[in-house]
Amino acid sequence: MARVADIAHAPGDQALLGEALAQRAAVADSCKRFVELDRCAAAAEAGYAVGLFKVLGADSMAKNDLLWGLS
């Protein structure tokens, strides 16, 4: 799942990719969400207060998630 979640193109680029690649990007995005949530759960289990956020103004970036932790 982590390998599929490692998407290399920004959401704005998906219109240029064609139907098949856009569908793969949607699957990759879902996998990425699960991976990020799993990372949050692991950090919480380790005693961190955690939050998962989107970086504002980074809609054109493929990697715009921010995992925040405080011990």
N, C-alpha and C positions, 0 to 999 in steps of 0.2 A: 504494500500500500504506500509506503514512504517513497518508493521509486516513482510510482504513478503520480504522487502528490507533488513531486518536484517539477512544477511547470516552468517553462522557460520563456513564455510570451505573456505580454500584458493583456488584460481584458479588452482594451481598446483595439488590439491587433487582431482579435478573433474574427472580425468582419472580413478581413483580408485572407483568412486561412481556408475558407471553404467549409462546406457542411461537415465533412467527416472530421477534420481537425478541430472544428468548433465543438463538436460533440465530445471529442476526446478531452478538450480543454475543460468542458463542464464536469466530466468525470474526475479529472485531475483536481479541479477546484473542490469537489466534494471530499475527495481523499485528503486533500490538504487540510480541510476543516477538521477531519477526524484526527489527523496527526497532531495538529495544534491543540485540540482539546485533550488528547492523551498526554501531551507535554504539560499542560496545565494541571491535569490530575496527578501526574508524577511529582510535580513541584509541590502541590498541596499536600500530598502524602509525606513529603520530606519536611513538612513544617512551614512552608512558605505561604504567605498570603499572596494570591495570584490573581491576575486579570488578563484577559485577552482583548486586545483593541485593534482597530484599523487605524493606520496612519492617515491623518487628514491631508487631503490634497495629493494623495499618492494613488489615485484611481488608475493612472496609466502605468503603474508599476505592477509586475507580476508578484512581487513579494512585499506586500503592504501590511502584514500582520505584525503586531507588537505584543509579545508575551512579557508581562511585567510581573516581577516577584519581589517581595519584601520579607526579609527574615526577622 
